[in-house]
């Protein structure tokens, strides 16, 4: 679509986007690029939800639907374009990914590798003796006998990406209403006509986009719309700075790690979920010895087995739709209200922002989003 066509299609339409994570910010920026009048409403600070505690591994590894794989590959493509603009950005890098499964015999890892090769996903089998030929900074003694190296994968620090996108958002005249409190979609005559939030009152709009991470199903439930929610509680630990040469993202049975800006390491996994508790105010916490154990597991994966120290850790819901597939598009029950809800918010952030913004402004449904419509949950 040409720039003039985009401007005409937008026709200065007023759009309110709910959500201060990477999906909401990306959608808002893409709407502005097409000439729309955009207000971004956030419950708290920008990146204060799942985007502030995401491992943000850019990949399409493993098994998933053909449509989901295609969308994720398009998402990685958009990141490569952003990376090419300035490869020196320490918050977006493509250093590959290393994976191995819990099985000691390597059969499940081999099956994953063969599946990846079947649709031309770049996949290589590696072991302790050969890993140094592919990437640096890993403790070979900690690797499984059979692992996978995917050279096309990368990672992004979502708080840094959000800051980058918000700078463009402000330059293009977007209006940011941060710390507005829990927002609601305003409906008149069956159509979304705005957003109401405690700190800003009611904002009129020609269309509304709900991109509230794990809370998206809760926001649309009062509209009579069901979206199954499978979001678990998770944690991201960021270490204090250390000297290391880790380039790849590691997804292992013990810990998942990646490099992070400032010489730090970001660490995630799921084995500790049973130790997370929620208090009467809805706040999550975890015993510090559990964090220490995760740090030990992560340190064993790094060359020299450094003693990692936590700089910070954050807990909260990890957005995952009930069936694991993304949810994108306009609500059939409430025209003018669009949703964006996915587990792969990092990988899909740029492509989802692009495609959904176009749907909002043109009314044309993109074929790559055809299997991800919210109506699939209505029994």
C-alpha positions in Angstrom: 0.0 0.0 0.0 1.4 3.4 -0.9 1.8 6.2 1.6 -1.0 8.2 -0.1 -3.3 5.2 0.0 -2.5 4.6 3.7 -3.3 8.2 4.5 -6.6 8.0 2.7 -7.5 4.7 4.4 -6.9 6.2 7.8 -8.8 9.4 7.1 -7.7 10.7 10.5 -9.7 8.0 12.3 -9.5 8.0 16.0 -8.2 4.8 17.5 -7.7 4.0 21.2 -5.2 1.1 22.0 -5.4 -0.4 25.4 -2.1 -1.9 26.6 1.4 -0.7 27.3 3.2 -3.9 26.3 5.1 -4.5 23.1 1.9 -5.5 21.2 0.0 -2.5 22.1 2.8 -0.1 21.4 3.6 -1.8 18.1 0.0 -1.6 16.9 -0.2 2.1 18.0 2.9 3.0 16.1 1.8 1.2 12.9 -1.6 3.0 13.1 0.2 6.3 13.4 2.4 5.4 10.4 -0.8 5.1 8.4 -2.1 8.5 9.4 -4.5 7.6 12.2 -5.1 9.7 15.3 -4.0 7.3 18.1 -4.3 7.3 21.9 -2.5 4.6 23.9 -4.0 3.9 27.3 -2.0 1.9 29.8 -3.1 0.6 33.2 0.4 1.3 34.7 3.7 2.2 33.3 4.9 1.1 29.9 6.4 -2.4 29.9 5.2 -3.0 33.4 3.5 -6.3 32.5 4.6 -9.4 30.7 6.8 -7.3 28.3 9.0 -6.4 31.2 9.7 -10.0 32.2 9.9 -11.9 28.9 12.8 -14.0 27.7 11.8 -12.7 24.3 13.4 -15.4 22.2 12.8 -14.8 18.5 12.2 -18.2 17.0 9.8 -20.6 15.3 11.5 -23.8 16.5 9.7 -27.0 17.4 6.2 -28.1 16.4 3.2 -25.8 15.7 0.6 -25.2 13.1 1.7 -24.3 9.6 -0.1 -21.0 9.8 1.5 -20.1 13.2 5.0 -21.0 11.8 4.5 -18.8 8.8 3.4 -15.9 10.9 6.4 -16.3 13.3 8.8 -16.4 10.4 7.3 -13.2 9.0 7.8 -11.8 12.5 11.5 -12.7 12.5 11.8 -11.1 9.1 10.6 -7.8 10.4 13.2 -7.9 13.2 15.9 -8.6 10.7 14.9 -5.4 8.9 15.1 -3.5 12.2 18.4 -5.1 13.0 19.8 -4.2 9.6 19.1 -0.5 10.3 21.6 -0.6 13.2 23.4 -3.9 14.0 25.1 -2.2 17.0 21.9 -2.1 19.1 22.7 -4.3 22.1 19.0 -4.9 22.7 18.4 -6.8 19.5 20.8 -9.5 18.3 20.8 -12.7 16.2 23.2 -15.1 17.9 21.2 -18.4 17.3 19.6 -20.7 19.7 20.5 -24.0 21.5 18.0 -26.5 22.6 17.9 -30.0 24.2 15.1 -31.9 25.8 14.8 -33.8 29.1 15.2 -37.2 27.5 18.7 -38.7 28.2 18.7 -40.7 24.9 18.2 -37.7 22.7 15.3 -39.2 20.7 12.9 -36.4 21.3 15.6 -33.9 20.4 16.3 -35.8 17.2 12.6 -35.9 16.4 12.4 -32.1 16.8 15.4 -31.7 14.5 13.9 -33.8 11.8 10.6 -31.9 12.0 12.5 -28.6 11.6 14.4 -29.9 8.6 11.1 -31.0 7.0 10.0 -27.4 6.6 13.5 -26.0 6.0 13.9 -24.4 9.4 17.7 -24.1 9.8 18.6 -26.8 12.3 21.9 -28.5 13.2 22.7 -31.3 15.6 25.6 -30.4 18.0 27.2 -32.0 21.0 29.7 -31.1 23.7 32.7 -31.6 21.3 31.2 -29.5 18.4 29.3 -26.7 20.1 32.3 -24.3 20.0 32.2 -24.5 16.2 28.8 -22.9 16.2 28.7 -20.4 19.2 30.7 -19.1 22.1 30.5 -18.8 25.8 28.8 -22.1 26.7 30.0 -24.8 29.1 30.4 -27.8 26.9 30.3 -30.1 29.9 26.8 -29.0 30.7 25.4 -29.8 27.2 23.5 -32.9 26.3 25.1 -35.4 24.0 22.5 -34.4 21.4 21.4 -30.8 21.1 20.1 -28.6 18.4 21.6 -25.3 17.2 19.3 -23.0 15.2 21.5 -20.2 13.7 18.6 -18.0 12.5 17.2 -17.3 15.9 17.7 -14.2 18.1 16.5 -12.2 21.1 15.2 -8.8 21.9 15.0 -6.8 25.1 11.3 -5.7 25.0 11.7 -2.7 27.4 14.3 -1.4 25.0 12.2 -2.1 22.0 9.2 -0.4 23.6 11.3 2.7 24.4 12.4 2.7 20.7 8.9 2.5 19.4 7.5 5.0 21.9 10.0 7.6 20.8 8.5 7.2 17.3 5.0 7.2 18.7 5.6 10.6 20.3 7.4 12.0 17.3 4.3 11.1 15.2 1.9 12.8 17.5 0.5 9.9 19.5 -1.1 10.6 22.8 0.0 8.5 25.7 -2.3 8.1 28.8 -0.1 6.1 31.2 -1.2 5.0 34.6 -4.8 5.3 33.6 -6.0 2.3 35.7 -8.0 -0.7 34.4 -9.7 0.3 31.2 -13.1 -0.8 29.8 -14.4 -0.8 26.2 -17.4 1.5 25.8 -20.1 0.0 23.5 -23.1 1.8 22.0 -25.7 0.1 19.8 -23.5 -3.0 19.7 -20.4 -1.2 18.5 -17.2 -0.2 20.3 -17.2 3.6 20.5 -14.4 4.3 23.0 -12.6 3.5 26.2 -13.2 4.4 29.8 -10.4 4.4 32.4 -10.4 5.9 35.9 -7.7 8.4 35.4 -8.8 9.7 32.0 -12.6 9.3 31.9 -14.2 8.3 28.6 -12.2 8.6 25.3 -14.3 8.4 22.1 -13.0 6.4 19.2 -13.8 5.0 15.8 -12.2 1.7 16.8 -10.6 0.2 19.9 -7.7 -2.3 20.1 -7.4 -4.5 23.3 -3.8 -5.7 23.8 -3.6 -6.3 27.5 -1.6 -9.5 27.6 -3.0 -12.1 29.9 -5.8 -9.7 30.9 -7.2 -9.4 27.4 -9.9 -12.1 27.9 -11.0 -10.3 31.1 -11.4 -7.0 29.2 -13.6 -8.5 26.5 -15.6 -10.8 28.8 -18.1 -8.1 29.8 -18.8 -7.7 26.1 -20.1 -11.2 25.9 -16.9 -12.5 24.2 -15.2 -15.7 25.4 -11.5 -16.1 24.8 -10.0 -19.1 26.7 -7.0 -18.1 28.9 -4.2 -20.5 29.7 -1.8 -17.9 31.1 0.5 -19.3 33.9 2.6 -17.3 36.4 6.2 -17.0 35.4 9.4 -15.2 36.4 12.3 -13.5 34.7 15.6 -13.1 36.6 18.2 -10.6 35.3 21.6 -11.0 36.7 24.1 -8.4 37.8 26.7 -7.6 35.1 29.4 -10.2 34.4 32.1 -11.0 31.9 30.8 -13.6 29.4 30.7 -14.3 25.7 27.3 -15.9 25.5 25.7 -15.2 22.1 22.9 -17.7 21.7 19.6 -18.2 23.5 19.6 -21.5 25.5 16.4 -23.5 26.1 17.3 -26.4 28.3 15.6 -28.7 30.9 17.4 -26.8 33.7 17.2 -23.1 32.7 16.5 -20.9 29.7 19.0 -18.1 29.3 19.9 -15.3 26.9 22.3 -12.4 26.8 20.9 -9.1 28.0 22.0 -5.4 27.6 24.7 -4.2 30.0 26.6 -7.5 30.2 23.8 -9.2 32.1 22.0 -12.5 31.6 18.2 -13.0 31.5 17.0 -16.3 32.9 13.6 -18.0 32.7 12.1 -21.5 33.1 8.9 -23.2 34.5 10.1 -25.8 37.0 9.8 -23.3 39.8 6.1 -22.4 39.2 4.8 -24.4 42.1 6.8 -22.2 44.5 5.2 -19.0 43.4 2.5 -17.7 45.8 -0.1 -14.9 45.5 -1.1 -12.8 48.4 -4.5 -11.3 49.2 -3.7 -8.2 47.2 -2.9 -10.3 44.1 0.8 -9.7 44.3 3.1 -12.7 43.4 6.3 -13.7 45.3 8.7 -16.6 45.4 11.2 -17.7 48.1 14.7 -16.3 47.4 16.3 -19.8 47.7 14.3 -20.8 44.6 15.7 -17.9 42.7 19.2 -18.8 43.9 18.7 -22.4 42.6 17.7 -21.1 39.2 20.8 -18.9 39.1 22.9 -22.0 39.9 21.3 -24.0 37.1 21.9 -21.1 34.7 25.5 -20.6 35.8 26.4 -24.2 35.0 25.5 -23.5 31.4 28.0 -20.7 30.9 31.7 -21.2 30.2 33.6 -21.0 33.5 30.4 -21.8 35.5 30.3 -18.3 37.0 28.4 -17.6 40.2 25.5 -15.6 39.0 23.9 -12.9 41.2 20.4 -11.6 40.8 20.1 -8.0 39.9 16.3 -8.3 39.8 13.5 -10.7 39.4 9.9 -10.1 38.3 6.8 -12.3 38.5 3.5 -12.2 36.8 1.2 -13.8 34.3 2.7 -15.1 31.0 0.1 -14.5 28.2 -1.0 -17.8 26.6 -4.4 -18.3 24.9 -6.2 -21.4 26.0 -5.3 -23.3 22.8 -1.8 -21.9 22.5 -2.5 -20.2 19.2 -2.5 -16.4 18.8 -5.8 -14.4 18.9 -5.9 -11.5 16.4 -8.8 -9.6 14.8 -12.1 -7.8 15.2 -14.7 -9.2 17.5 -17.7 -10.4 15.5 -20.0 -9.6 18.4 -18.7 -6.1 18.9 -17.7 -4.4 15.6 -15.0 -1.8 16.0 -13.3 -3.8 18.8 -10.1 -5.6 17.9 -8.0 -7.9 20.1 -4.3 -9.0 20.1 -3.4 -11.8 22.6 -0.6 -14.3 22.1 2.1 -16.3 23.8 4.7 -15.2 21.2 4.3 -11.5 21.8 8.0 -10.8 21.3 8.4 -12.7 18.0 5.1 -11.5 16.6 5.2 -7.9 17.9 6.2 -6.1 14.7 4.4 -8.2 12.2 1.2 -8.3 14.3 1.3 -4.5 14.7 1.6 -4.1 11.0 -1.1 -6.6 10.0 -3.6 -5.7 12.7 -3.2 -1.9 12.1 -4.0 -2.5 8.5 -7.1 -4.4 9.4 -8.3 -1.7 11.7 -7.9 1.0 9.1 -9.0 -0.8 5.9 -11.5 -3.4 7.1 -9.7 -6.0 5.0 -8.9 -9.2 6.7 -5.3 -10.4 6.2 -5.2 -14.0 5.1 -2.2 -14.8 7.4 -4.5 -14.1 10.4 -7.4 -16.2 9.2 -6.9 -19.1 11.6 -6.4 -16.8 14.6 -9.8 -15.1 14.9 -11.3 -14.8 18.4 -14.6 -16.4 17.4 -13.0 -19.9 17.5 -13.5 -20.0 21.3 -17.3 -19.6 21.0 -18.8 -23.1 21.4 
